[in-house]
Amino acid sequence: MYSPLGGEPEWIEIYNSSEDTINLNGWSVADVLTTSSSALINNNFFVAGRSYSVITRDTSIYNFHRVIPSKVYQLSLPSFNNDDDGVVLRDNRGAAIDSVFYNNDWGGTDGYSLERISFDAPSNLFTNWNSSIDIETSTPGRINSLTPKQFDLSIISMLFNPRYPTEGEDVLIIAQIRNNGSSAANNFSLQFFIDSDSNEVVDQLLSEHTITTLAAGDSLFVQSSFPILHLNKKILCSVKIIFPTDEDTLNNYFEKSVQPGFAEKSVLISEVMPDPDDGEPEWVEIINNSNDTINLKNWSISDVLSTPTKSFISLTDYLFAPSEFLVIAADTSFKSFHPDFTGKLIAVSFGTLSNSVDGIIIYDFRDGIIDSLLYRSSWGGAKSVSLERFSYAVSTNDSINWATCLDANSSTPGKINSLFKLPDYEKNSIVINEIMFDPDIDNSEFIELLNLSADSINVGGWKIEDLNGNFYKLAETSFFLPKEKYFILAADSLMLIKYLLTDYKYKTLAGQSSLGLVNTGEAVILKDVKGNIIDSVFYSDKWHNKNISILKNRSLERINPTISSNDPLNWSTSVSSFGATPSEQNSIFTDNLNNTANISVSPNPFSPDNDGYEDFAIINYKLSQPVAQVRIKIFDSRGRLVRTLANNLASGSNGSIVFDGLEDGGQPMRIGIYIIYLEALNDNSGVVEILKTVAVIARKL
């Protein structure tokens, strides 16, 4: 032991490899570097054959080891260097009996002893030495932890179930046993004890287990048969292996205390500022998620990567009330960046948080992990904008439970999170209503949304995204879109000037030359702040009206916002004189009024002349079957098939489909009466349902 810690003295261990007892009177121990010195054993010191002995600078060595089973001799040893040095053992004639010249690359630094692996290999072979792997970091007076053994069982850990018990819970003890020997260990037993009367002596046998066999190099977990009942105080527990042929019995015993503490998730991480403004300290907000006041005395907090820095939150009584927030900041300069802050603050250095990936751990007074967070920058947050939690009922480490703060102040320390209890909006509560993907030089790309719900919707943090993950936010902070109002996401201000929308309230500009919309078509996905898909359209340039020749600077408009987003028949070219209708009802909007009959058409008559008035009709149908394949055909008054509107369309019990008044070849139908013939087949029941009605196509005279 040339590099001890904590006041442990330097020492060497020797082994009598002969069968005879040897008297070390007159023997000496010397170092080699820098100035060689020697210490002489000047009285009788007998070492039995095949046994160990320890020569130590002073007897305080006993304070650092539970048991030293060999003889210990106190000697004023030379000082062994922590980098390079040597140890020479000479007999009473001055002959060198053994020696080793070591350096710290061999091991044995920072409180670990340097252990010899085999007595048969040369003393100065560096591969024959390494750091001790014993639980005490050294093995004075007993077989080295690195020495190969035929039979050697060890207890390597003790756990409890539950891991961090609360007061009154029953607790089971779990021990992990490993076979370090070269042979299987057969027919050994394991005993679990507890301290029954708080006298720090484990005296009550809780349970005993017989293990038939454990293969060499294998390990297993063994759980006590009976629990500690109604834990209400600190209890000392121990586990002991009974194995008569074991060659190293000191690692056959393990003890550890268990005591009741606070339940996991009783305190939760609520908000994190990992990338504050220049000069602002990093901070974490926690909340008391329990119904009881919690004393945070001796609680700790730490970061996670790359080297955790763990610090006490408070070393004195600190009462934390139910539902109360506490901000833990790196220093008190936090207040100068949050002058309106009136909550509770503790200044604690808990490491440096990474902007990309890092974490926070909250420990109670037992070092029990009460809550932990491992976040990534993709979850949210930004420069001087905090990362907030949505719900205290959802797991802390669920990525969908975190997003960028929506508060106008960029964070909410000491207050309810801006994201807290945001509603889960229904699919199609807001729909994609108009797309300008091919603007002219006087215009810019835009996407128009429409709120179809019965109330205002907070679109803060919502995104328009493509399939490659490229996105634009509708709003960085909370922004409410009233019902029946339109929201415009535009690439730049050109479109605002073109459509006289500079004063329009419900808009945002991406500040880009384009939104990246592909002229031939791509996916446009609307996601809420929680990442839920609210609407999506995979538009195509083929959805344009084939009878309109110039499509540059004309948007694709949705015919009826309540009909499927991805139905090609529900989209067509804007017929507005401006080429688009941002912030207004679509020029080709068709109301869906008559949907009470089994099959109906609205409006009827309709005039598909591209004048923006009743250019489309909506066919509504109701079936007696819950699921069907639907075919819709259009016949003229002479019974000739002029259009197949749908063929094997998967449908529920009701549906709507847009009719544009065009033949299969894309030519406008003539004025007249047309028969709409719907045939529905349920594959499971074999039921065929037929519905018929008429539609009238009109034209201006």
C-alpha positions in Angstrom: 0.0 0.0 0.0 2.1 2.9 -1.3 -0.6 5.4 -2.0 -3.1 5.3 0.9 -5.9 7.7 1.5 -7.6 9.2 4.5 -4.7 8.8 6.9 -4.2 5.0 6.4 -0.5 4.2 6.9 1.7 2.7 4.2 2.2 -1.0 4.6 3.5 -4.2 2.9 2.1 -7.7 3.1 4.5 -10.7 2.9 3.7 -14.4 2.5 5.7 -17.4 3.9 5.6 -19.8 0.9 7.4 -22.5 2.8 6.1 -25.1 5.2 8.3 -23.9 8.0 7.8 -21.1 10.5 10.4 -18.3 9.9 11.7 -15.8 12.5 12.1 -12.4 10.8 14.3 -11.1 13.6 17.2 -9.3 11.9 15.4 -9.0 8.5 15.0 -5.6 6.9 12.7 -3.8 4.5 14.2 -1.1 2.1 12.9 1.2 -0.6 14.9 2.0 -3.7 14.2 5.6 -4.8 15.0 8.5 -4.4 17.3 8.2 -1.4 17.3 4.5 -0.4 16.6 3.8 3.3 16.1 0.6 5.3 14.1 -0.5 8.3 15.3 -3.3 10.6 13.2 -5.8 12.5 15.1 -6.1 15.7 13.1 -8.6 17.7 11.5 -12.0 17.3 8.7 -12.0 14.7 7.5 -15.5 13.8 5.6 -16.1 10.5 4.0 -19.5 10.2 4.4 -21.6 7.1 1.8 -20.9 4.3 0.6 -17.7 6.0 0.5 -14.0 5.6 1.8 -11.2 7.8 1.6 -7.4 7.5 4.4 -4.9 8.2 2.9 -1.4 8.8 4.2 2.0 9.6 1.7 2.2 12.5 -1.2 0.3 14.0 -3.8 2.7 12.8 -4.1 0.3 9.9 -6.8 -1.5 12.0 -9.0 1.6 11.7 -9.3 1.0 7.9 -10.1 -2.7 7.8 -12.9 -4.7 9.2 -10.7 -7.7 9.9 -6.9 -8.3 9.4 -6.7 -12.1 10.1 -2.8 -12.2 10.1 -0.1 -11.0 12.4 0.7 -7.3 12.1 4.2 -5.9 12.9 4.8 -2.2 13.4 8.0 -0.9 11.8 9.2 2.5 10.8 9.1 1.7 7.1 10.8 3.8 4.5 8.5 6.1 2.5 7.4 4.6 -0.7 7.0 6.9 -3.7 3.7 7.2 -5.4 5.1 7.1 -8.9 8.2 4.8 -9.1 9.9 3.0 -6.3 10.9 -0.4 -5.1 10.5 -2.7 -2.1 13.4 -5.1 -1.1 13.0 -7.8 1.6 16.4 -9.0 3.0 17.1 -11.7 5.6 19.4 -11.4 8.6 22.5 -12.1 6.4 21.5 -9.2 4.1 20.5 -11.5 1.2 17.6 -10.3 -0.9 14.8 -12.8 -0.4 12.4 -10.9 -2.7 12.0 -7.5 -4.3 9.7 -5.6 -6.7 10.4 -2.4 -8.6 6.9 -0.9 -9.3 5.5 2.2 -11.0 2.0 3.7 -10.8 1.1 2.3 -14.3 0.9 -1.1 -12.6 -1.9 0.0 -10.4 -2.2 0.6 -6.7 -3.0 4.4 -6.7 -5.6 6.5 -4.9 -6.1 4.2 -1.9 -6.0 0.9 -3.7 -3.2 -1.5 -2.9 -1.0 -3.0 -5.5 -1.7 -6.8 -5.4 0.4 -9.7 -6.7 -1.6 -12.1 -8.8 0.5 -15.3 -8.5 3.5 -16.4 -6.3 4.7 -18.6 -9.2 5.2 -15.7 -11.6 8.3 -13.4 -11.2 8.1 -10.6 -8.7 9.1 -7.9 -11.3 6.7 -9.0 -14.1 4.3 -6.1 -14.4 1.5 -8.3 -15.7 1.7 -10.1 -12.4 0.4 -7.0 -10.5 -2.7 -4.8 -10.5 -4.9 -2.7 -8.3 -6.9 -4.6 -5.7 -10.6 -5.3 -6.6 -11.6 -6.0 -3.1 -14.6 -4.1 -1.6 -12.1 -2.6 1.0 -9.7 -1.6 -1.9 -7.0 -3.9 -0.3 -6.6 -7.3 1.4 -4.0 -7.0 4.2 -3.4 -10.3 5.9 -5.5 -12.5 3.6 -5.4 -13.9 0.1 -5.3 -11.2 -2.6 -8.5 -10.4 -4.4 -6.6 -10.9 -7.8 -5.2 -14.3 -6.8 -7.0 -17.1 -8.7 -8.9 -19.3 -6.3 -10.7 -22.5 -6.8 -13.5 -21.7 -4.3 -14.4 -18.1 -3.6 -17.9 -16.8 -3.1 -18.5 -13.1 -2.5 -21.4 -10.8 -1.7 -21.0 -7.9 -4.2 -24.1 -5.9 -3.3 -27.2 -5.6 -1.1 -30.5 -4.1 -2.4 -33.9 -3.5 -1.0 -37.4 -4.0 -2.4 -38.8 -1.4 -2.5 -35.6 0.3 -3.5 -36.4 3.5 -1.4 -39.0 2.5 1.1 -41.4 4.9 2.9 -42.5 4.6 6.5 -44.6 1.6 7.3 -43.7 -0.4 4.2 -42.6 -4.0 4.3 -39.0 -4.4 2.9 -37.3 -7.4 1.4 -33.5 -7.7 1.4 -31.8 -8.8 -1.8 -28.2 -10.0 -2.0 -26.1 -10.4 -5.2 -23.7 -13.4 -4.9 -20.8 -14.0 -7.3 -18.6 -17.1 -7.7 -15.1 -15.7 -8.2 -13.6 -19.2 -8.1 -12.5 -21.5 -10.9 -14.8 -24.3 -9.8 -18.5 -24.4 -9.2 -19.7 -23.7 -5.6 -22.0 -26.4 -4.4 -24.3 -26.7 -1.4 -23.7 -23.4 0.4 -26.1 -21.3 2.4 -27.0 -17.7 2.7 -28.3 -16.0 5.8 -30.1 -12.7 6.2 -30.0 -10.9 9.5 -31.4 -7.6 10.9 -30.7 -5.5 14.0 -33.8 -6.1 16.1 -33.1 -3.7 18.9 -31.2 -0.8 17.4 -28.0 -1.6 19.1 -26.0 -1.7 15.8 -25.6 -5.5 16.2 -27.4 -7.7 13.6 -28.8 -10.4 15.8 -32.1 -11.6 14.3 -32.0 -14.3 11.6 -34.6 -13.2 9.1 -34.3 -16.2 6.7 -31.8 -18.8 5.4 -31.4 -20.2 1.9 -29.6 -23.2 0.6 -28.1 -22.8 -2.9 -27.4 -26.1 -4.7 -24.8 -24.8 -7.2 -23.4 -21.7 -8.7 -21.2 -22.0 -11.7 -17.7 -20.5 -11.9 -17.9 -16.8 -12.9 -21.7 -16.7 -12.5 -23.7 -14.6 -10.1 -27.3 -14.6 -8.8 -29.7 -12.5 -6.8 -31.2 -14.0 -3.7 -34.2 -12.4 -1.9 -35.0 -12.9 1.7 -38.1 -15.1 2.3 -39.5 -12.8 4.9 -39.6 -9.0 4.9 -38.7 -6.4 7.5 -42.2 -5.6 8.7 -43.6 -2.0 8.8 -40.3 -0.3 8.5 -40.4 2.8 10.8 -36.7 3.5 11.7 -33.2 2.8 10.5 -32.4 -0.9 10.5 -29.0 -2.5 10.1 -29.1 -5.5 7.8 -26.5 -8.1 6.9 -26.0 -11.1 4.7 -23.6 -14.0 5.3 -22.4 -16.8 3.2 -21.7 -20.2 4.8 -19.3 -22.1 2.6 -16.6 -24.2 4.5 -14.3 -24.6 1.5 -14.2 -20.9 0.7 -10.6 -19.6 0.3 -11.4 -15.9 1.1 -14.1 -15.6 3.8 -13.8 -11.9 4.4 -15.9 -11.1 1.3 -18.6 -13.5 2.6 -20.2 -10.9 4.7 -22.0 -7.7 3.8 -24.0 -5.2 5.8 -26.0 -2.1 4.9 -28.6 0.1 6.6 -32.1 0.7 5.4 -34.4 3.5 6.6 -37.8 4.9 5.6 -37.7 8.1 3.6 -39.7 9.9 1.0 -41.6 8.2 -1.9 -40.3 8.5 -5.4 -42.0 11.3 -7.3 -43.0 13.1 -4.1 -40.8 15.9 -5.5 -40.7 16.4 -9.2 -38.5 18.4 -11.6 -40.9 21.0 -13.2 -38.7 23.3 -15.3 -35.1 23.6 -16.5 -33.1 26.5 -17.9 -30.0 24.7 -19.4 -29.1 27.6 -21.8 -29.7 30.9 -20.0 -29.0 34.4 -21.2 -25.5 35.6 -21.0 -24.6 36.1 -17.3 -27.7 34.4 -16.0 -27.1 31.3 -13.9 -28.5 27.9 -14.9 -31.5 26.9 -12.7 -33.9 24.1 -12.0 -37.5 24.4 -10.7 -38.9 21.6 -8.5 -42.4 21.1 -7.1 -43.7 19.3 -4.0 -45.9 16.7 -5.7 -47.1 15.2 -2.4 -49.8 16.1 0.1 -47.4 16.5 2.9 -44.8 19.2 3.9 -41.3 17.8 3.1 -38.2 18.7 5.0 -35.4 19.1 2.4 -32.6 18.9 5.0 -29.7 16.9 3.6 -31.4 16.5 0.2 -29.1 16.8 -2.8 -29.1 17.7 -6.5 -26.7 16.9 -9.2 -26.3 17.2 -13.0 -25.6 14.0 -15.0 -23.1 14.5 -17.8 -20.2 14.2 -18.1 -18.9 14.2 -14.5 -21.8 14.7 -12.1 -21.5 17.5 -9.5 -23.6 16.6 -6.4 -24.4 19.3 -3.8 -26.7 19.5 -0.8 -29.9 21.5 -1.4 -30.0 22.4 2.3 -28.0 21.3 5.4 -30.6 22.7 7.8 -34.3 22.3 8.2 -36.1 23.5 5.0 -39.8 23.0 4.9 -41.3 22.5 1.4 -45.1 22.8 1.4 -47.4 20.7 -0.9 -47.7 22.2 -4.4 -45.0 24.7 -3.6 -42.3 25.6 -6.2 -38.6 25.9 -5.4 -36.0 27.3 -7.8 -32.5 26.0 -7.4 -30.1 28.3 -9.1 -26.3 28.2 -9.5 -26.1 31.6 -7.7 -28.3 34.4 -6.4 -27.7 36.6 -9.5 -30.8 34.7 -10.7 -32.9 37.4 -9.1 -31.4 40.2 -11.2 -32.6 38.4 -14.4 -36.1 37.8 -12.9 -37.0 41.0 -11.0 -40.6 40.0 -10.7 -39.7 36.6 -9.1 -41.4 36.2 -5.7 -41.0 32.5 -5.1 -38.5 30.5 -3.1 -34.9 30.4 -4.2 -31.9 28.4 -3.1 -28.4 29.0 -4.5 -26.6 25.7 -5.1 -23.8 24.7 -7.5 -25.0 21.5 -9.1 -22.6 21.4 -12.1 -22.9 22.8 -15.6 -25.8 21.7 -17.8 -25.2 20.9 -21.4 -27.4 22.5 -24.1 -27.5 19.3 -26.1 -28.0 16.4 -23.6 -27.7 16.3 -19.9 -29.8 15.6 -16.8 -30.8 16.5 -13.3 -31.1 14.1 -10.3 -32.9 14.9 -7.0 -31.9 12.8 -4.0 -33.5 12.6 -0.5 -31.5 12.4 2.7 -30.8 8.7 2.1 -29.4 9.4 -1.3 -32.5 7.8 -2.7 -33.4 9.1 -6.1 -36.7 10.9 -5.8 -36.8 12.2 -9.4 -34.5 12.4 -12.4 -34.5 13.9 -15.8 -32.3 13.1 -18.8 -33.2 15.7 -21.5 -32.2 16.4 -25.1 -32.2 19.7 -27.0 -34.7 18.1 -29.4 -37.3 18.1 -26.6 -37.5 21.9 -26.6 -35.9 24.9 -24.9 -33.7 27.5 -26.6 -31.3 30.3 -25.8 -32.7 32.0 -22.7 -36.0 30.0 -23.1 -36.7 27.3 -20.5 -37.8 23.7 -21.0 -41.1 23.1 -19.3 -43.1 20.1 -18.2 -46.7 19.5 -19.3 -48.0 17.1 -16.7 -46.9 15.8 -13.3 -48.8 12.6 -13.9 -46.7 11.6 -16.9 -43.2 10.2 -16.5 -40.4 12.8 -16.0 -38.3 11.1 -18.7 -41.0 10.9 -21.4 -39.9 13.2 -24.2 -43.5 14.2 -25.1 -44.0 15.5 -21.5 -41.6 18.5 -22.2 -41.6 21.4 -24.6 -40.4 25.0 -25.0 -41.9 27.5 -22.6 -44.7 29.5 -24.2 -44.7 32.3 -21.7 -44.0 35.8 -23.0 -41.1 36.1 -20.4 -39.5 32.9 -21.8 -39.8 31.1 -18.5 -42.0 30.7 -15.5 -39.8 30.1 -12.4 -41.9 29.9 -9.2 -45.1 29.9 -11.1 -47.4 27.4 -12.9 -45.8 26.3 -16.2 -47.2 27.9 -19.3 -47.6 24.3 -20.7 -49.4 23.0 -17.6 -52.8 21.3 -18.4 -52.8 22.4 -22.0 -55.8 20.6 -23.5 -55.4 17.7 -25.9 -56.9 19.1 -29.0 -58.9 16.8 -31.3 -57.8 15.9 -34.7 -59.0 18.3 -37.4 -59.9 20.9 -34.8 -57.7 23.1 -37.0 -57.4 22.1 -40.6 -55.1 23.0 -43.5 -57.4 25.0 -45.7 -55.3 26.6 -48.5 -51.8 26.1 -49.9 -49.8 28.5 -52.2 -46.9 26.5 -53.4 -46.1 28.2 -56.7 -46.2 32.0 -56.2 -45.0 34.6 -58.6 -42.3 37.2 -58.0 -44.8 39.5 -56.3 -45.9 36.9 -53.8 -44.6 34.2 -51.4 -45.5 30.7 -50.4 -48.1 30.5 -47.6 -50.3 28.0 -45.8 -53.7 28.9 -44.4 -55.3 27.1 -41.5 -58.8 27.3 -40.2 -60.1 26.8 -36.7 -63.1 24.5 -36.9 -63.6 24.0 -33.2 -66.2 25.6 -31.0 -63.6 27.6 -29.0 -60.3 29.5 -29.3 -57.2 27.3 -29.6 -53.7 28.1 -28.3 -51.4 27.5 -31.3 -48.3 28.5 -29.4 -45.5 26.0 -30.2 -47.6 24.4 -33.0 -45.6 23.5 -36.2 -46.0 23.1 -39.9 -43.7 20.2 -40.7 -42.7 18.1 -43.7 -41.7 14.4 -43.9 -38.0 15.3 -43.4 -38.6 17.0 -40.1 -38.2 20.5 -41.4 -40.6 22.8 -39.6 -41.9 26.3 -39.0 -43.6 27.3 -35.7 -46.9 29.1 -35.8 -46.0 31.1 -32.7 -43.1 31.0 -30.2 -45.4 32.0 -27.2 -49.0 31.4 -26.4 -51.2 32.6 -29.2 -55.0 32.0 -29.3 -56.8 31.5 -32.6 -60.5 32.2 -32.2 -63.1 29.8 -33.7 -63.8 30.1 -37.4 -60.7 32.3 -37.8 -58.0 31.8 -40.3 -54.2 31.6 -39.5 -51.6 32.3 -42.1 -48.0 31.0 -42.2 -46.2 33.0 -44.9 -42.6 32.8 -46.1 -42.2 36.6 -46.1 -44.1 39.8 -46.2 -44.6 39.9 -50.0 -47.9 38.0 -49.7 -49.1 40.4 -46.9 -48.7 43.3 -49.3 -50.3 41.5 -52.2 -53.4 40.5 -50.3 -53.6 43.7 -48.1 -52.9 41.7 -44.9 -50.2 43.8 -43.3 -52.6 44.5 -40.4 -54.0 41.0 -40.2 -53.7 39.7 -36.6 -53.5 35.9 -37.0 -50.3 35.4 -39.0 -46.6 34.6 -38.7 -43.8 35.2 -41.1 -41.0 32.6 -41.4 -38.6 35.2 -42.6 -37.5 33.0 -45.4 -37.5 33.2 -49.2 -39.8 30.1 -49.2 -41.4 27.5 -47.0 -39.8 24.8 -49.1 -43.1 23.7 -50.7 -42.5 21.5 -53.7 -44.4 22.4 -56.8 -45.2 18.8 -57.7 -46.5 18.1 -54.2 -45.3 17.0 -50.8 -46.6 16.4 -47.2 -47.7 19.3 -45.1 -48.3 18.2 -41.5 -49.8 20.3 -38.7 -48.6 19.3 -35.2 -49.6 20.8 -31.9 -47.2 21.7 -29.1 -47.3 18.1 -27.8 -46.3 16.7 -31.2 -49.7 15.3 -32.0 -50.8 15.4 -35.7 -53.9 17.6 -35.9 -54.1 17.6 -39.7 -52.0 16.6 -42.7 -52.2 16.9 -46.5 -50.1 15.3 -49.1 -51.0 17.7 -51.9 -50.3 17.3 -55.6 -50.1 19.8 -58.5 -52.5 17.3 -60.3 -55.2 18.5 -57.9 -55.5 21.7 -59.8 -58.5 22.4 -62.1 -57.5 21.0 -65.5 -59.7 23.7 -67.2 -57.6 26.6 -65.8 -54.5 27.0 -67.9 -52.4 29.5 -65.9 -51.7 28.1 -62.4 -48.8 30.3 -61.4 -49.7 32.4 -58.4 -52.9 30.4 -57.8 -53.4 28.5 -54.6 -54.9 25.1 -53.9 -58.1 25.6 -52.0 -60.1 23.2 -49.9 -63.7 22.8 -51.1 -65.2 21.9 -47.8 -63.0 21.9 -44.6 -65.1 19.2 -42.9 -64.3 16.6 -45.7 -61.1 14.6 -45.7 -57.9 16.5 -46.1 -56.4 14.0 -48.4 -59.3 13.5 -50.8 -58.1 14.9 -54.1 -61.7 15.7 -55.0 -61.9 18.1 -52.0 -59.2 20.4 -53.4 -59.1 22.5 -56.5 -57.7 25.8 -57.9 -58.7 29.1 -56.4 -61.0 31.0 -58.8 -60.5 34.3 -56.9 -59.4 37.3 -59.1 -56.5 37.5 -56.7 -55.5 33.9 -57.3 -56.0 33.0 -53.6 -58.1 33.9 -50.6 -55.9 34.0 -47.5 -57.8 35.1 -44.3 -61.1 34.7 -46.2 -63.5 31.9 -47.1 -62.2 29.9 -50.0 -63.4 31.0 -53.4 -64.5 27.5 -54.2 -66.0 26.8 -50.8 -69.1 24.6 -51.0 -71.4 24.3 -48.0 -72.7 21.0 -47.0 -76.3 21.6 -46.0 -78.5 18.7 -47.0 -77.2 15.5 -45.3 -80.4 14.2 -43.7 -81.4 11.7 -46.4 -79.7 8.4 -47.1 -78.2 10.1 -50.2 -78.3 13.8 -51.0 -76.6 16.4 -53.1 -75.7 20.0 -51.9 -76.1 22.4 -53.5 -78.5 21.0 -56.1 -78.5 22.4 -58.8 -74.9 23.5 -59.0 -73.0 25.3 -61.7 -69.4 24.1 -62.3 -68.3 27.1 -64.4 -65.4 28.3 -62.2 -67.0 31.5 -61.2 -66.6 30.9 -57.5 -70.3 30.3 -56.9 -71.7 26.8 -56.4 -68.9 25.3 -58.6 -68.9 22.0 -56.7 -71.5 19.7 -55.1 -71.1 17.5 -52.1 -72.7 14.0 -52.2 -73.6 12.8 -48.7 -74.6 9.2 -48.0 -75.7 7.1 -45.0 -75.4 3.3 -45.1 -77.0 0.6 -42.9 -73.6 -1.2 -42.7 -70.8 0.0 -40.4 -68.1 -0.8 -42.9 -68.3 -1.0 -46.7 -66.6 -0.6 -50.0 -68.3 2.1 -52.0 -68.6 2.7 -55.7 -70.2 5.9 -57.0 -71.1 6.3 -60.7 -72.7 9.2 -62.6 -75.1 8.6 -65.5 -76.6 11.1 -67.9 -80.3 11.2 -68.6 -79.9 8.5 -71.3 -78.3 6.1 -68.9 -74.8 6.5 -70.3 -71.9 6.3 -67.8 -70.1 9.6 -67.8 -68.1 9.6 -64.6 -66.8 7.0 -62.0 -66.5 9.2 -59.0 -65.4 6.5 -56.6 -64.4 2.8 -57.1 -64.0 0.5 -54.1 -63.7 3.4 -51.7 -63.3 2.2 -48.1 -66.0 3.8 -46.0 -67.8 3.9 -42.7 -71.5 4.1 -42.2 -71.6 7.6 -43.6 -69.5 9.8 -45.8 -69.2 12.7 -48.1 -67.5 13.1 -51.5 -67.1 16.2 -53.7 -68.5 16.2 -57.3 -66.8 18.7 -59.6 -69.2 18.3 -62.6 -66.6 16.9 -64.9 -66.6 13.8 -67.0 -64.0 11.1 -66.7 -62.0 12.8 -69.4 -62.0 16.1 -67.5 -64.5 17.9 -69.8 -67.4 19.9 -68.2 -70.7 18.1 -68.3 -73.5 19.6 -70.2 -76.5 21.3 -68.6 -79.0 18.6 -67.5 -80.1 16.0 -65.0 -77.7 13.3 -63.9 -78.2 10.1 -62.0 -76.0 9.4 -59.0 -75.7 5.7 -58.4 -74.1 4.5 -55.2 -73.3 0.8 -54.5 -72.0 -0.3 -51.2 -70.7 -3.8 -50.4 -70.0 -5.2 -46.9 -67.3 -7.9 -47.4 -68.1 -9.6 -44.1 -71.9 -9.9 -44.3 -72.1 -9.9 -48.1 -74.8 -7.2 -47.9 -75.1 -5.0 -51.0 -76.8 -1.6 -50.5 -77.8 0.6 -53.5 -78.7 4.3 -53.2 -79.7 6.6 -56.0 -80.5 10.3 -56.4 -80.2 13.0 -59.1 -78.1 16.1 -59.5 -78.8 19.0 -61.7 -76.0 20.8 -63.5 -76.9 24.4 -64.5 -75.1 27.2 -66.4 -75.6 30.9 -66.6 -77.6 31.8 -69.7 
